[in-house]
């Protein structure tokens, strides 16, 4: 009976982990540029001093869904979305370079171009600083053009170019802060001049809300089934003890 109880117990635990991943995806269904996390179940033997007669289930984070999300027109000058593959390089809170698809940008009070989360956007020479301007435009290649205060509309000045990169998906891993970082021993990607930017547009989350809701129901029923199996294993064990007492 202990085999049944152990299998059901490990299954229930891993179901909760899968439910947590799915709940996080569902919670970010309206987060700009969010990429859904993927997971799957696998069966692994339990090794010990004797033959591996136990098997437990494990929920494995298999990676991230890098499919682009839907594009939404906002008309705001500092809202951008990448056409096709690619990432925007930003400075993470720990000072390292990270990558994101989130393009709802703004200029901080000290003149830094930042994402909505407050991460500085990287340019050719480092974090992009924008002087006071009457107008800010982001061109198709990521170049930032401004009309300085007191300047004429027909004399824009180019400030910097957003660092746009396209590393292989296999080289990226999602960080705890939601940004993407490079896996260990992976060289930093070089700026990719072929990546195009759409201004006045935002990329939404690629999470399918209906699919996530269905998974939530499935995981809930699966957890309920596992707990019933644990209860059944206990009842069977108690009945077996009674039969042994009678004998």
Residue, then its C-alpha position, 0 to 999 in steps of 0.5 A: x500500500x505504501x507504493x500507492x500512497x507514495x506515487x499519489x503523494x508525489x503526484x499531488x505535490x507535482x500537480x501543485x507545482x504545475x498549477x503554480x506555473x499555470x496560475x502565474x501564466x494566467x496572472x500575466x495574461x495582460x502583461x505586455x510582452x509576457x512569454x508563457x512558461x512551459x512545463x511537463x511531467x516525467x517519471x523517475x525511479x527512486x534509488x535506494x539501498x535496494x532495487x528501485x521499486x518506487x517511481x515518482x512523478x516530477x513536474x519539469x520546467x521545459x522552457x518558455x513559449x517564445x511565440x510573439x503575442x498580439x499587437x495592439x495599437x496605442x498611438x503613443x510615441x514611446x510604445x514600441x513592439x518588435x516585428x518578428x523575433x528579437x529582444x530589447x536589451x535592458x539593464x537589470x536591477x542587479x546591473x547585468x544586461x537582460x532582455x525583454x519584449x516589453x516595449x511600454x517605455x518612458x523617460x524617468x525624471x533624470x532623463x533615462x529611457x526605461x521600461x515600465x518596470x523601471x529597467x534602463x534601456x540599453x543603447x550602443x554605449x550603455x543606458x540611454x539618456x535623453x535630454x529635455x525635448x519637445x518630441x521623442x520619436x523611435x524610428x524603425x531601426x530603433x534609432x531615437x530622434x528628438x526635437x530639442x527644447x527650443x529646436x525647430x521641428x525640421x531639425x531633429x537630433x539623433x541621440x542613440x539607438x536601442x540595442x536590439x538583439x536576437x540570441x537563440x531561444x536555446x541560449x535564454x532562460x527566464x529570470x526571477x524578475x521576469x526578464x530573460x538572461x543568458x545561460x552560463x558560458x553563453x557569449x553576449x549577442x551582438x546588436x542585430x541591424x535587421x530587427x525592425x521596430x513598430x512605434x505606437x504599438x505594444x505586444x501583448x502577452x502570448x498566454x492563451x487565457x482559455x487554455x490556461x483556465x482549462x488547465x487550471x480545472x484539469x490540475x484541480x481535478x488531478x489533485x483531487x484524484x491524487x488525494x483520493x488515492x492517498x485516502x484509498x491507500x490508507x483505507x486498504x492498509x487498515x483493512x489489511x491490518x484487520x484481516x491479519x488480526x483475524x487470522 
